[in-house]
Amino acid sequence: MKLVVALGGNALQAEKGPATAESQLEVVKETAGYLADLIANGHQVVIVHGNGPQVGRLVLQNEYARGVTPPMPLDVCGAMSQGMIGYHIQQALGEELARRQLDKPVVTVLTQVVVDLADEGFIKPTKPIGPFYTEEEAEILAQERNYVMMEDAGRGYRRVVASPEPRRIVELATIRQLVDSGQVVITAGGGGIPVVEAADGRLSGVAAVIDKDLAAERLAEELGADALVILTAVERVAVNYGKPEQRNLEVLTAQEAQRYIQEGQFAPGSMLPKVRAAMLFALSRPGRRAVIASLAKAGEAVEGKSGTLVVA
């Protein structure tokens, strides 16, 4: 099967400890094993990854260096994170495939994604970036730096930025050629570099971070993928999450997903975009399916033995 696989933050960095390049690479090496399992089982894999923590730290580094070197805008930081994370996945997965004697080239495509400046995402920021803070720290940052801070799924407070809908993947034709030639492609990293398109076709970057799950859904549609696989830290989607009446879902229909979204069951910037992306892909064409599952059970999820299957 042709799979578009969206990797969550747990696939890219450790939950605890210093967030160094070395520690990130160690986590990615473990992730590469799960991806190699899918490839070894005969699946054609296209990889999309998030960048929330990484791009947030790059922005912080830029701000702390103010006065020494000019800070880079958010879209440039997104491009930097796309290259950094793509490099780590490309290296780790390439080594793992070679160890298994699987002759599959791995390539990273620096990817731009067109967004609309009139998108509601620019009016109401929802995309978390950077590290977690206490409520007190968040209040100080909001006052001193005019950050928009939001509680993130019970784990603390994070800065949130604009997260517009992905409209068009600029490098799609190149990505399609690489996929069709049998290469493992890492693309639309961090949701893609957000750009707006002028009437004459010129592109320019904007301050935003596109949700990687929605970008993966757009890519999966355009590539004619058989399944969209969204990998995260939990085994299944749940309603009443974290409450005594929590219920994990094995199958979720688009109609049920819409009802749960209206009830506010899924946290913005966390499970909500995952469910939305899965629902959109399942509805895009008869027979298409999406699964939301844990990274460690990616292979089982593709076989229907784990995760939450999202269907029309």
MARKOL-405666 format. One record per residue (C-alpha): residue number from 1; residue in three letters; x, y, z. Coordinates in nm, 3 decimals, m for minus. Layout:
<pts>
@resi = NUM, resn = ALA, x = X, y = Y, z = Z
...
</pts>
This chain:
<pts>
@resi = 1, resn = MET, x = 0.000, y = 0.000, z = 0.000
@resi = 2, resn = LYS, x = 0.100, y = 0.361, z = m0.052
@resi = 3, resn = LEU, x = 0.107, y = 0.521, z = 0.293
@resi = 4, resn = VAL, x = 0.148, y = 0.883, z = 0.394
@resi = 5, resn = VAL, x = 0.281, y = 0.867, z = 0.750
@resi = 6, resn = ALA, x = 0.257, y = 1.172, z = 0.978
@resi = 7, resn = LEU, x = 0.502, y = 1.165, z = 1.269
@resi = 8, resn = GLY, x = 0.417, y = 1.337, z = 1.597
@resi = 9, resn = GLY, x = 0.654, y = 1.502, z = 1.841
@resi = 10, resn = ASN, x = 0.721, y = 1.181, z = 2.035
@resi = 11, resn = ALA, x = 0.879, y = 1.036, z = 1.719
@resi = 12, resn = LEU, x = 1.131, y = 1.319, z = 1.701
@resi = 13, resn = GLN, x = 1.248, y = 1.402, z = 2.051
@resi = 14, resn = ALA, x = 1.250, y = 1.267, z = 2.404
@resi = 15, resn = GLU, x = 0.976, y = 1.381, z = 2.642
@resi = 16, resn = LYS, x = 1.233, y = 1.459, z = 2.914
@resi = 17, resn = GLY, x = 1.594, y = 1.566, z = 2.929
@resi = 18, resn = PRO, x = 1.787, y = 1.830, z = 2.734
@resi = 19, resn = ALA, x = 1.665, y = 1.884, z = 2.378
@resi = 20, resn = THR, x = 2.001, y = 1.858, z = 2.204
@resi = 21, resn = ALA, x = 2.069, y = 1.760, z = 1.844
@resi = 22, resn = GLU, x = 2.228, y = 1.440, z = 1.975
@resi = 23, resn = SER, x = 1.928, y = 1.344, z = 2.187
@resi = 24, resn = GLN, x = 1.690, y = 1.418, z = 1.898
@resi = 25, resn = LEU, x = 1.892, y = 1.195, z = 1.665
@resi = 26, resn = GLU, x = 1.880, y = 0.909, z = 1.918
@resi = 27, resn = VAL, x = 1.500, y = 0.926, z = 1.931
@resi = 28, resn = VAL, x = 1.479, y = 0.947, z = 1.552
@resi = 29, resn = LYS, x = 1.694, y = 0.634, z = 1.523
@resi = 30, resn = GLU, x = 1.432, y = 0.442, z = 1.721
@resi = 31, resn = THR, x = 1.157, y = 0.591, z = 1.505
@resi = 32, resn = ALA, x = 1.347, y = 0.480, z = 1.194
@resi = 33, resn = GLY, x = 1.308, y = 0.120, z = 1.305
@resi = 34, resn = TYR, x = 0.928, y = 0.145, z = 1.301
@resi = 35, resn = LEU, x = 0.932, y = 0.315, z = 0.960
@resi = 36, resn = ALA, x = 1.170, y = 0.052, z = 0.823
@resi = 37, resn = ASP, x = 0.930, y = m0.218, z = 0.942
@resi = 38, resn = LEU, x = 0.658, y = m0.069, z = 0.721
@resi = 39, resn = ILE, x = 0.893, y = m0.049, z = 0.424
@resi = 40, resn = ALA, x = 1.018, y = m0.406, z = 0.481
@resi = 41, resn = ASN, x = 0.655, y = m0.524, z = 0.474
@resi = 42, resn = GLY, x = 0.626, y = m0.392, z = 0.119
@resi = 43, resn = HIS, x = 0.454, y = m0.060, z = 0.183
@resi = 44, resn = GLN, x = 0.545, y = 0.254, z = m0.009
@resi = 45, resn = VAL, x = 0.604, y = 0.517, z = 0.259
@resi = 46, resn = VAL, x = 0.594, y = 0.897, z = 0.233
@resi = 47, resn = ILE, x = 0.690, y = 1.075, z = 0.557
@resi = 48, resn = VAL, x = 0.558, y = 1.402, z = 0.698
@resi = 49, resn = HIS, x = 0.680, y = 1.525, z = 1.038
@resi = 50, resn = GLY, x = 0.592, y = 1.793, z = 1.288
@resi = 51, resn = ASN, x = 0.825, y = 2.068, z = 1.411
@resi = 52, resn = GLY, x = 0.643, y = 2.244, z = 1.696
@resi = 53, resn = PRO, x = 0.909, y = 2.211, z = 1.969
@resi = 54, resn = GLN, x = 1.200, y = 2.257, z = 1.729
@resi = 55, resn = VAL, x = 1.073, y = 2.566, z = 1.549
@resi = 56, resn = GLY, x = 0.979, y = 2.718, z = 1.884
@resi = 57, resn = ARG, x = 1.333, y = 2.673, z = 2.012
@resi = 58, resn = LEU, x = 1.478, y = 2.820, z = 1.693
@resi = 59, resn = VAL, x = 1.259, y = 3.127, z = 1.743
@resi = 60, resn = LEU, x = 1.381, y = 3.153, z = 2.103
@resi = 61, resn = GLN, x = 1.744, y = 3.123, z = 1.993
@resi = 62, resn = ASN, x = 1.687, y = 3.402, z = 1.743
@resi = 63, resn = GLU, x = 1.531, y = 3.625, z = 2.007
@resi = 64, resn = TYR, x = 1.805, y = 3.562, z = 2.263
@resi = 65, resn = ALA, x = 2.065, y = 3.647, z = 1.998
@resi = 66, resn = ARG, x = 1.897, y = 3.978, z = 1.918
@resi = 67, resn = GLY, x = 2.162, y = 4.252, z = 1.916
@resi = 68, resn = VAL, x = 2.426, y = 4.003, z = 1.804
@resi = 69, resn = THR, x = 2.266, y = 3.881, z = 1.482
@resi = 70, resn = PRO, x = 1.939, y = 3.979, z = 1.311
@resi = 71, resn = PRO, x = 1.653, y = 3.742, z = 1.408
@resi = 72, resn = MET, x = 1.506, y = 3.522, z = 1.134
@resi = 73, resn = PRO, x = 1.127, y = 3.538, z = 1.069
@resi = 74, resn = LEU, x = 0.903, y = 3.246, z = 1.161
@resi = 75, resn = ASP, x = 0.878, y = 3.106, z = 0.806
@resi = 76, resn = VAL, x = 1.259, y = 3.095, z = 0.780
@resi = 77, resn = CYS, x = 1.278, y = 2.921, z = 1.119
@resi = 78, resn = GLY, x = 1.027, y = 2.672, z = 0.980
@resi = 79, resn = ALA, x = 1.253, y = 2.608, z = 0.682
@resi = 80, resn = MET, x = 1.551, y = 2.562, z = 0.915
@resi = 81, resn = SER, x = 1.362, y = 2.309, z = 1.126
@resi = 82, resn = GLN, x = 1.244, y = 2.127, z = 0.813
@resi = 83, resn = GLY, x = 1.603, y = 2.083, z = 0.699
@resi = 84, resn = MET, x = 1.730, y = 1.981, z = 1.043
@resi = 85, resn = ILE, x = 1.463, y = 1.721, z = 1.116
@resi = 86, resn = GLY, x = 1.461, y = 1.593, z = 0.759
@resi = 87, resn = TYR, x = 1.838, y = 1.544, z = 0.781
@resi = 88, resn = HIS, x = 1.803, y = 1.340, z = 1.100
@resi = 89, resn = ILE, x = 1.524, y = 1.119, z = 0.963
@resi = 90, resn = GLN, x = 1.702, y = 1.078, z = 0.629
@resi = 91, resn = GLN, x = 2.026, y = 0.974, z = 0.796
@resi = 92, resn = ALA, x = 1.871, y = 0.742, z = 1.055
@resi = 93, resn = LEU, x = 1.628, y = 0.574, z = 0.815
@resi = 94, resn = GLY, x = 1.892, y = 0.540, z = 0.545
@resi = 95, resn = GLU, x = 2.122, y = 0.362, z = 0.789
@resi = 96, resn = GLU, x = 1.843, y = 0.134, z = 0.913
@resi = 97, resn = LEU, x = 1.740, y = 0.035, z = 0.561
@resi = 98, resn = ALA, x = 2.101, y = m0.034, z = 0.468
@resi = 99, resn = ARG, x = 2.143, y = m0.248, z = 0.780
@resi = 100, resn = ARG, x = 1.846, y = m0.456, z = 0.662
@resi = 101, resn = GLN, x = 1.991, y = m0.469, z = 0.310
@resi = 102, resn = LEU, x = 1.691, y = m0.283, z = 0.169
@resi = 103, resn = ASP, x = 1.794, y = m0.080, z = m0.135
@resi = 104, resn = LYS, x = 1.563, y = 0.221, z = m0.090
@resi = 105, resn = PRO, x = 1.697, y = 0.575, z = m0.136
@resi = 106, resn = VAL, x = 1.575, y = 0.827, z = 0.122
@resi = 107, resn = VAL, x = 1.543, y = 1.194, z = 0.025
@resi = 108, resn = THR, x = 1.419, y = 1.510, z = 0.193
@resi = 109, resn = VAL, x = 1.232, y = 1.771, z = m0.012
@resi = 110, resn = LEU, x = 1.226, y = 2.126, z = 0.122
@resi = 111, resn = THR, x = 0.857, y = 2.198, z = 0.077
@resi = 112, resn = GLN, x = 0.653, y = 2.518, z = 0.047
@resi = 113, resn = VAL, x = 0.279, y = 2.514, z = 0.110
@resi = 114, resn = VAL, x = 0.049, y = 2.791, z = m0.007
@resi = 115, resn = VAL, x = m0.191, y = 2.941, z = 0.250
@resi = 116, resn = ASP, x = m0.452, y = 3.217, z = 0.237
@resi = 117, resn = LEU, x = m0.395, y = 3.537, z = 0.436
@resi = 118, resn = ALA, x = m0.773, y = 3.558, z = 0.486
@resi = 119, resn = ASP, x = m0.766, y = 3.222, z = 0.667
@resi = 120, resn = GLU, x = m0.923, y = 3.226, z = 1.014
@resi = 121, resn = GLY, x = m0.602, y = 3.072, z = 1.146
@resi = 122, resn = PHE, x = m0.435, y = 3.414, z = 1.126
@resi = 123, resn = ILE, x = m0.711, y = 3.564, z = 1.339
@resi = 124, resn = LYS, x = m0.721, y = 3.292, z = 1.605
@resi = 125, resn = PRO, x = m0.378, y = 3.132, z = 1.666
@resi = 126, resn = THR, x = m0.398, y = 2.766, z = 1.775
@resi = 127, resn = LYS, x = m0.067, y = 2.596, z = 1.684
@resi = 128, resn = PRO, x = 0.158, y = 2.528, z = 1.987
@resi = 129, resn = ILE, x = 0.531, y = 2.579, z = 1.937
@resi = 130, resn = GLY, x = 0.830, y = 2.568, z = 2.166
@resi = 131, resn = PRO, x = 0.866, y = 2.432, z = 2.521
@resi = 132, resn = PHE, x = 0.608, y = 2.397, z = 2.799
@resi = 133, resn = TYR, x = 0.573, y = 2.662, z = 3.070
@resi = 134, resn = THR, x = 0.393, y = 2.693, z = 3.401
@resi = 135, resn = GLU, x = 0.090, y = 2.920, z = 3.418
@resi = 136, resn = GLU, x = 0.298, y = 3.186, z = 3.595
@resi = 137, resn = GLU, x = 0.573, y = 3.172, z = 3.332
@resi = 138, resn = ALA, x = 0.312, y = 3.189, z = 3.056
@resi = 139, resn = GLU, x = 0.160, y = 3.505, z = 3.205
@resi = 140, resn = ILE, x = 0.501, y = 3.674, z = 3.214
@resi = 141, resn = LEU, x = 0.576, y = 3.583, z = 2.851
@resi = 142, resn = ALA, x = 0.235, y = 3.711, z = 2.742
@resi = 143, resn = GLN, x = 0.298, y = 4.044, z = 2.914
@resi = 144, resn = GLU, x = 0.665, y = 4.091, z = 2.820
@resi = 145, resn = ARG, x = 0.667, y = 3.955, z = 2.463
@resi = 146, resn = ASN, x = 0.302, y = 3.975, z = 2.358
@resi = 147, resn = TYR, x = 0.294, y = 3.599, z = 2.305
@resi = 148, resn = VAL, x = m0.040, y = 3.424, z = 2.279
@resi = 149, resn = MET, x = m0.019, y = 3.145, z = 2.539
@resi = 150, resn = MET, x = m0.252, y = 2.847, z = 2.567
@resi = 151, resn = GLU, x = m0.283, y = 2.541, z = 2.791
@resi = 152, resn = ASP, x = m0.181, y = 2.233, z = 2.592
@resi = 153, resn = ALA, x = m0.368, y = 1.908, z = 2.674
@resi = 154, resn = GLY, x = m0.296, y = 1.922, z = 3.047
@resi = 155, resn = ARG, x = 0.082, y = 1.928, z = 2.998
@resi = 156, resn = GLY, x = 0.145, y = 2.297, z = 3.062
@resi = 157, resn = TYR, x = 0.130, y = 2.623, z = 2.867
@resi = 158, resn = ARG, x = 0.287, y = 2.688, z = 2.526
@resi = 159, resn = ARG, x = 0.309, y = 2.973, z = 2.283
@resi = 160, resn = VAL, x = 0.057, y = 2.943, z = 2.000
@resi = 161, resn = VAL, x = 0.090, y = 3.093, z = 1.653
@resi = 162, resn = ALA, x = m0.121, y = 3.119, z = 1.339
@resi = 163, resn = SER, x = m0.202, y = 2.783, z = 1.179
@resi = 164, resn = PRO, x = m0.377, y = 2.838, z = 0.845
@resi = 165, resn = GLU, x = m0.516, y = 2.555, z = 0.629
@resi = 166, resn = PRO, x = m0.282, y = 2.415, z = 0.363
@resi = 167, resn = ARG, x = m0.410, y = 2.507, z = 0.015
@resi = 168, resn = ARG, x = m0.146, y = 2.385, z = m0.230
@resi = 169, resn = ILE, x = 0.183, y = 2.197, z = m0.209
@resi = 170, resn = VAL, x = 0.422, y = 2.387, z = m0.437
@resi = 171, resn = GLU, x = 0.671, y = 2.102, z = m0.497
@resi = 172, resn = LEU, x = 0.400, y = 1.838, z = m0.553
@resi = 173, resn = ALA, x = 0.512, y = 1.740, z = m0.905
@resi = 174, resn = THR, x = 0.868, y = 1.676, z = m0.785
@resi = 175, resn = ILE, x = 0.744, y = 1.479, z = m0.484
@resi = 176, resn = ARG, x = 0.521, y = 1.266, z = m0.708
@resi = 177, resn = GLN, x = 0.811, y = 1.188, z = m0.943
@resi = 178, resn = LEU, x = 1.033, y = 1.080, z = m0.653
@resi = 179, resn = VAL, x = 0.760, y = 0.862, z = m0.500
@resi = 180, resn = ASP, x = 0.680, y = 0.703, z = m0.837
@resi = 181, resn = SER, x = 1.050, y = 0.620, z = m0.883
@resi = 182, resn = GLY, x = 1.044, y = 0.417, z = m0.559
@resi = 183, resn = GLN, x = 1.223, y = 0.656, z = m0.326
@resi = 184, resn = VAL, x = 1.128, y = 0.713, z = 0.037
@resi = 185, resn = VAL, x = 1.037, y = 1.082, z = 0.049
@resi = 186, resn = ILE, x = 1.038, y = 1.307, z = 0.357
@resi = 187, resn = THR, x = 0.831, y = 1.611, z = 0.268
@resi = 188, resn = ALA, x = 0.604, y = 1.889, z = 0.398
@resi = 189, resn = GLY, x = 0.804, y = 1.883, z = 0.721
@resi = 190, resn = GLY, x = 0.641, y = 2.088, z = 0.994
@resi = 191, resn = GLY, x = 0.338, y = 2.119, z = 0.765
@resi = 192, resn = GLY, x = 0.552, y = 2.289, z = 0.501
@resi = 193, resn = ILE, x = 0.696, y = 2.639, z = 0.482
@resi = 194, resn = PRO, x = 0.390, y = 2.870, z = 0.476
@resi = 195, resn = VAL, x = 0.383, y = 3.100, z = 0.173
@resi = 196, resn = VAL, x = 0.124, y = 3.319, z = 0.005
@resi = 197, resn = GLU, x = 0.091, y = 3.344, z = m0.370
@resi = 198, resn = ALA, x = 0.061, y = 3.679, z = m0.551
@resi = 199, resn = ALA, x = m0.149, y = 3.726, z = m0.863
@resi = 200, resn = ASP, x = 0.166, y = 3.699, z = m1.076
@resi = 201, resn = GLY, x = 0.258, y = 3.368, z = m0.913
@resi = 202, resn = ARG, x = 0.535, y = 3.498, z = m0.689
@resi = 203, resn = LEU, x = 0.561, y = 3.335, z = m0.346
@resi = 204, resn = SER, x = 0.648, y = 3.500, z = m0.016
@resi = 205, resn = GLY, x = 0.677, y = 3.354, z = 0.332
@resi = 206, resn = VAL, x = 0.436, y = 3.440, z = 0.614
@resi = 207, resn = ALA, x = 0.452, y = 3.408, z = 0.992
@resi = 208, resn = ALA, x = 0.270, y = 3.082, z = 1.063
@resi = 209, resn = VAL, x = 0.314, y = 2.710, z = 1.127
@resi = 210, resn = ILE, x = 0.088, y = 2.480, z = 0.926
@resi = 211, resn = ASP, x = m0.044, y = 2.176, z = 1.109
@resi = 212, resn = LYS, x = 0.150, y = 1.874, z = 0.986
@resi = 213, resn = ASP, x = m0.151, y = 1.638, z = 1.003
@resi = 214, resn = LEU, x = m0.358, y = 1.859, z = 0.773
@resi = 215, resn = ALA, x = m0.061, y = 1.899, z = 0.538
@resi = 216, resn = ALA, x = m0.018, y = 1.520, z = 0.539
@resi = 217, resn = GLU, x = m0.387, y = 1.481, z = 0.452
@resi = 218, resn = ARG, x = m0.354, y = 1.719, z = 0.159
@resi = 219, resn = LEU, x = m0.046, y = 1.531, z = 0.040
@resi = 220, resn = ALA, x = m0.215, y = 1.191, z = 0.079
@resi = 221, resn = GLU, x = m0.507, y = 1.307, z = m0.136
@resi = 222, resn = GLU, x = m0.280, y = 1.449, z = m0.407
@resi = 223, resn = LEU, x = m0.060, y = 1.138, z = m0.421
@resi = 224, resn = GLY, x = m0.355, y = 0.899, z = m0.426
@resi = 225, resn = ALA, x = m0.241, y = 0.724, z = m0.107
@resi = 226, resn = ASP, x = m0.425, y = 0.414, z = 0.011
@resi = 227, resn = ALA, x = m0.409, y = 0.521, z = 0.373
@resi = 228, resn = LEU, x = m0.314, y = 0.814, z = 0.594
@resi = 229, resn = VAL, x = m0.131, y = 0.695, z = 0.905
@resi = 230, resn = ILE, x = m0.108, y = 0.948, z = 1.187
@resi = 231, resn = LEU, x = 0.136, y = 0.836, z = 1.457
@resi = 232, resn = THR, x = 0.131, y = 0.991, z = 1.801
@resi = 233, resn = ALA, x = 0.195, y = 0.915, z = 2.170
@resi = 234, resn = VAL, x = m0.136, y = 0.739, z = 2.244
@resi = 235, resn = GLU, x = m0.261, y = 0.406, z = 2.114
@resi = 236, resn = ARG, x = m0.613, y = 0.520, z = 2.028
@resi = 237, resn = VAL, x = m0.830, y = 0.830, z = 2.005
@resi = 238, resn = ALA, x = m1.037, y = 0.873, z = 2.320
@resi = 239, resn = VAL, x = m1.345, y = 1.065, z = 2.424
@resi = 240, resn = ASN, x = m1.368, y = 1.211, z = 2.774
@resi = 241, resn = TYR, x = m0.988, y = 1.195, z = 2.773
@resi = 242, resn = GLY, x = m0.828, y = 1.189, z = 3.116
@resi = 243, resn = LYS, x = m1.161, y = 1.141, z = 3.294
@resi = 244, resn = PRO, x = m1.292, y = 0.833, z = 3.477
@resi = 245, resn = GLU, x = m1.536, y = 0.774, z = 3.190
@resi = 246, resn = GLN, x = m1.263, y = 0.786, z = 2.921
@resi = 247, resn = ARG, x = m1.346, y = 0.561, z = 2.626
@resi = 248, resn = ASN, x = m1.090, y = 0.455, z = 2.367
@resi = 249, resn = LEU, x = m1.223, y = 0.422, z = 2.012
@resi = 250, resn = GLU, x = m1.133, y = 0.135, z = 1.779
@resi = 251, resn = VAL, x = m1.341, y = 0.268, z = 1.487
@resi = 252, resn = LEU, x = m1.456, y = 0.624, z = 1.430
@resi = 253, resn = THR, x = m1.691, y = 0.725, z = 1.149
@resi = 254, resn = ALA, x = m1.674, y = 1.072, z = 0.994
@resi = 255, resn = GLN, x = m2.021, y = 1.147, z = 1.130
@resi = 256, resn = GLU, x = m1.917, y = 1.049, z = 1.482
@resi = 257, resn = ALA, x = m1.596, y = 1.248, z = 1.449
@resi = 258, resn = GLN, x = m1.789, y = 1.560, z = 1.354
@resi = 259, resn = ARG, x = m2.020, y = 1.519, z = 1.652
@resi = 260, resn = TYR, x = m1.729, y = 1.476, z = 1.893
@resi = 261, resn = ILE, x = m1.557, y = 1.780, z = 1.745
@resi = 262, resn = GLN, x = m1.870, y = 1.989, z = 1.804
@resi = 263, resn = GLU, x = m1.878, y = 1.861, z = 2.163
@resi = 264, resn = GLY, x = m1.521, y = 1.984, z = 2.213
@resi = 265, resn = GLN, x = m1.386, y = 1.637, z = 2.284
@resi = 266, resn = PHE, x = m1.051, y = 1.695, z = 2.115
@resi = 267, resn = ALA, x = m0.789, y = 1.952, z = 2.218
@resi = 268, resn = PRO, x = m0.697, y = 2.218, z = 1.957
@resi = 269, resn = GLY, x = m0.335, y = 2.188, z = 1.846
@resi = 270, resn = SER, x = m0.327, y = 1.830, z = 1.974
@resi = 271, resn = MET, x = m0.584, y = 1.557, z = 1.888
@resi = 272, resn = LEU, x = m0.829, y = 1.787, z = 1.706
@resi = 273, resn = PRO, x = m0.621, y = 1.836, z = 1.386
@resi = 274, resn = LYS, x = m0.542, y = 1.463, z = 1.381
@resi = 275, resn = VAL, x = m0.909, y = 1.370, z = 1.387
@resi = 276, resn = ARG, x = m0.993, y = 1.640, z = 1.133
@resi = 277, resn = ALA, x = m0.720, y = 1.524, z = 0.896
@resi = 278, resn = ALA, x = m0.825, y = 1.159, z = 0.928
@resi = 279, resn = MET, x = m1.189, y = 1.248, z = 0.869
@resi = 280, resn = LEU, x = m1.110, y = 1.461, z = 0.562
@resi = 281, resn = PHE, x = m0.904, y = 1.184, z = 0.404
@resi = 282, resn = ALA, x = m1.167, y = 0.917, z = 0.472
@resi = 283, resn = LEU, x = m1.430, y = 1.136, z = 0.305
@resi = 284, resn = SER, x = m1.212, y = 1.235, z = 0.008
@resi = 285, resn = ARG, x = m1.282, y = 0.921, z = m0.196
@resi = 286, resn = PRO, x = m1.470, y = 0.593, z = m0.138
@resi = 287, resn = GLY, x = m1.248, y = 0.321, z = 0.008
@resi = 288, resn = ARG, x = m0.993, y = 0.554, z = 0.162
@resi = 289, resn = ARG, x = m0.913, y = 0.510, z = 0.529
@resi = 290, resn = ALA, x = m0.706, y = 0.674, z = 0.795
@resi = 291, resn = VAL, x = m0.567, y = 0.544, z = 1.122
@resi = 292, resn = ILE, x = m0.450, y = 0.729, z = 1.431
@resi = 293, resn = ALA, x = m0.217, y = 0.514, z = 1.639
@resi = 294, resn = SER, x = 0.092, y = 0.500, z = 1.856
@resi = 295, resn = LEU, x = 0.432, y = 0.506, z = 1.692
@resi = 296, resn = ALA, x = 0.531, y = 0.179, z = 1.859
@resi = 297, resn = LYS, x = 0.235, y = m0.001, z = 1.702
@resi = 298, resn = ALA, x = 0.253, y = 0.149, z = 1.354
@resi = 299, resn = GLY, x = 0.278, y = m0.189, z = 1.183
@resi = 300, resn = GLU, x = m0.015, y = m0.332, z = 1.377
@resi = 301, resn = ALA, x = m0.220, y = m0.020, z = 1.303
@resi = 302, resn = VAL, x = m0.170, y = m0.056, z = 0.928
@resi = 303, resn = GLU, x = m0.287, y = m0.417, z = 0.958
@resi = 304, resn = GLY, x = m0.597, y = m0.308, z = 1.151
@resi = 305, resn = LYS, x = m0.484, y = m0.460, z = 1.481
@resi = 306, resn = SER, x = m0.427, y = m0.137, z = 1.674
@resi = 307, resn = GLY, x = m0.511, y = 0.233, z = 1.666
@resi = 308, resn = THR, x = m0.833, y = 0.410, z = 1.577
@resi = 309, resn = LEU, x = m0.957, y = 0.341, z = 1.225
@resi = 310, resn = VAL, x = m1.133, y = 0.644, z = 1.076
@resi = 311, resn = VAL, x = m1.377, y = 0.568, z = 0.794
@resi = 312, resn = ALA, x = m1.641, y = 0.753, z = 0.595
</pts>
